[in-house]
Amino acid sequence: MPESAWATGVFTQIDALFGAWHAFRAGTTDRAGLQAALRPIQQALQDALAAGTRCRWYKITGLSQELRT
């Protein structure tokens, strides 16, 4: 089901986001390292939300539209 793949992709990026944040908070990376780690995550989430606005399941479409604004 494509919706499951969409959700899995989003949750994977959210896990990566929190992993980067926890590394920063633990002192294993600095602010520049955090920013570098977050760039591809941000892009992947933006891409997922853009794809979500074209999803056939209205809940994903609505959530994606809300988060993009």
C-alpha positions as CSV (number, residue, x, y, z in Angstrom):
1,M,0.0,0.0,0.0
2,P,1.6,3.3,-1.0
3,E,0.2,5.1,2.0
4,S,2.2,2.7,4.3
5,A,5.3,3.5,2.3
6,W,4.7,7.2,2.7
7,A,4.2,6.9,6.4
8,T,7.2,4.7,6.8
9,G,9.4,7.2,4.9
10,V,8.1,10.1,7.1
11,F,8.7,8.2,10.3
12,T,12.2,7.2,9.2
13,Q,13.1,10.9,8.6
14,I,11.6,11.8,12.0
15,D,13.7,9.2,13.7
16,A,16.8,10.6,11.9
17,L,15.8,14.1,13.0
18,F,15.6,13.1,16.6
19,G,18.8,11.0,16.3
20,A,20.7,14.1,15.1
21,W,19.1,16.2,17.9
22,H,20.1,13.7,20.6
23,A,23.7,13.6,19.2
24,F,23.8,17.4,19.5
25,R,22.3,17.4,23.0
26,A,24.8,14.7,24.1
27,G,27.7,16.8,22.8
28,T,28.8,14.4,20.2
29,T,28.2,16.9,17.4
30,D,28.3,20.7,17.3
31,R,25.8,23.1,15.9
32,A,27.3,23.1,12.4
33,G,27.2,19.3,12.5
34,L,23.5,19.3,13.5
35,Q,22.7,21.8,10.8
36,A,24.5,19.6,8.2
37,A,22.7,16.5,9.4
38,L,19.3,18.2,9.3
39,R,19.6,19.5,5.7
40,P,18.9,16.1,3.9
41,I,16.2,15.3,6.5
42,Q,14.5,18.6,5.9
43,Q,14.6,18.0,2.1
44,A,13.3,14.5,2.4
45,L,10.4,15.7,4.6
46,Q,9.6,18.5,2.2
47,D,9.6,15.9,-0.7
48,A,7.4,13.5,1.3
49,L,4.9,16.3,2.2
50,A,4.8,17.4,-1.5
51,A,4.1,13.8,-2.5
52,G,1.5,13.5,0.3
53,T,-0.5,16.4,-1.1
54,R,-1.0,14.2,-4.2
55,C,-2.0,11.0,-2.2
56,R,-5.4,9.4,-2.8
57,W,-6.0,9.1,1.0
58,Y,-7.5,12.3,2.2
59,K,-6.0,12.2,5.7
60,I,-2.4,12.1,4.3
61,T,-3.4,14.8,1.8
62,G,-4.8,17.0,4.6
63,L,-1.9,16.4,7.0
64,S,0.6,17.2,4.2
65,Q,-1.1,20.4,3.3
66,E,-1.3,21.5,6.9
67,L,2.4,20.8,7.5
68,R,3.5,22.6,4.4
69,T,1.9,25.9,5.4
